Amino acid sequence: MAVEFIVDKAGNRRRVILTVEEYERLVGAAEELEDLRLAEEARERMRRGEAEFLPWEEVRDSIGSEYEAPDEAPDLTPGNGR
């Protein structure tokens, strides 16, 4: 990782210069860590019985998704040839 530092008159590091690629990699890693933290928080709420579950249609309508669920879910039972 190529990193450059900008220092003050006393030689203390005050700023960091990264490549765009490295910056984007770090932002992506931070976002992934936040997602993992939120997922663990949700699992903990479920374990405590505090989680609220919403039907897919309500979630879809609230976020404006154009996805339409099939009328009938596929049979994913083991041994059905899928």
KAUR-V91887 format. One record per residue. N is the residue number from 1. RES is the residue in one small letter. OMEGA is omega in degrees with one decimal (* if undefined). Layout:
BEGIN
n=N res=RES omega=OMEGA
n=N res=RES omega=OMEGA
END
This chain:
BEGIN
n=1 res=m omega=179.1
n=2 res=a omega=-178.1
n=3 res=v omega=174.0
n=4 res=e omega=178.9
n=5 res=f omega=170.2
n=6 res=i omega=-176.3
n=7 res=v omega=176.1
n=8 res=d omega=-177.1
n=9 res=k omega=-179.9
n=10 res=a omega=179.5
n=11 res=g omega=178.0
n=12 res=n omega=177.7
n=13 res=r omega=-178.0
n=14 res=r omega=-178.3
n=15 res=r omega=178.6
n=16 res=v omega=175.0
n=17 res=i omega=178.9
n=18 res=l omega=170.9
n=19 res=t omega=177.6
n=20 res=v omega=-179.6
n=21 res=e omega=-179.8
n=22 res=e omega=177.1
n=23 res=y omega=-179.4
n=24 res=e omega=177.1
n=25 res=r omega=179.8
n=26 res=l omega=177.5
n=27 res=v omega=178.3
n=28 res=g omega=178.8
n=29 res=a omega=178.4
n=30 res=a omega=178.3
n=31 res=e omega=178.7
n=32 res=e omega=177.3
n=33 res=l omega=178.0
n=34 res=e omega=177.1
n=35 res=d omega=178.9
n=36 res=l omega=178.8
n=37 res=r omega=179.6
n=38 res=l omega=178.4
n=39 res=a omega=178.9
n=40 res=e omega=176.8
n=41 res=e omega=178.5
n=42 res=a omega=178.0
n=43 res=r omega=179.3
n=44 res=e omega=176.5
n=45 res=r omega=178.0
n=46 res=m omega=179.3
n=47 res=r omega=179.8
n=48 res=r omega=-179.5
n=49 res=g omega=-176.9
n=50 res=e omega=-175.3
n=51 res=a omega=175.7
n=52 res=e omega=-179.2
n=53 res=f omega=-179.6
n=54 res=l omega=175.5
n=55 res=p omega=-178.7
n=56 res=w omega=-177.4
n=57 res=e omega=178.6
n=58 res=e omega=177.8
n=59 res=v omega=179.7
n=60 res=r omega=-178.6
n=61 res=d omega=-177.9
n=62 res=s omega=179.9
n=63 res=i omega=176.8
n=64 res=g omega=179.7
n=65 res=s omega=176.3
n=66 res=e omega=-178.3
n=67 res=y omega=175.1
n=68 res=e omega=178.1
n=69 res=a omega=178.0
n=70 res=p omega=179.5
n=71 res=d omega=-179.6
n=72 res=e omega=179.6
n=73 res=a omega=178.9
n=74 res=p omega=177.5
n=75 res=d omega=-178.3
n=76 res=l omega=179.1
n=77 res=t omega=178.1
n=78 res=p omega=177.3
n=79 res=g omega=-179.9
n=80 res=n omega=176.2
n=81 res=g omega=-179.8
n=82 res=r omega=*
END
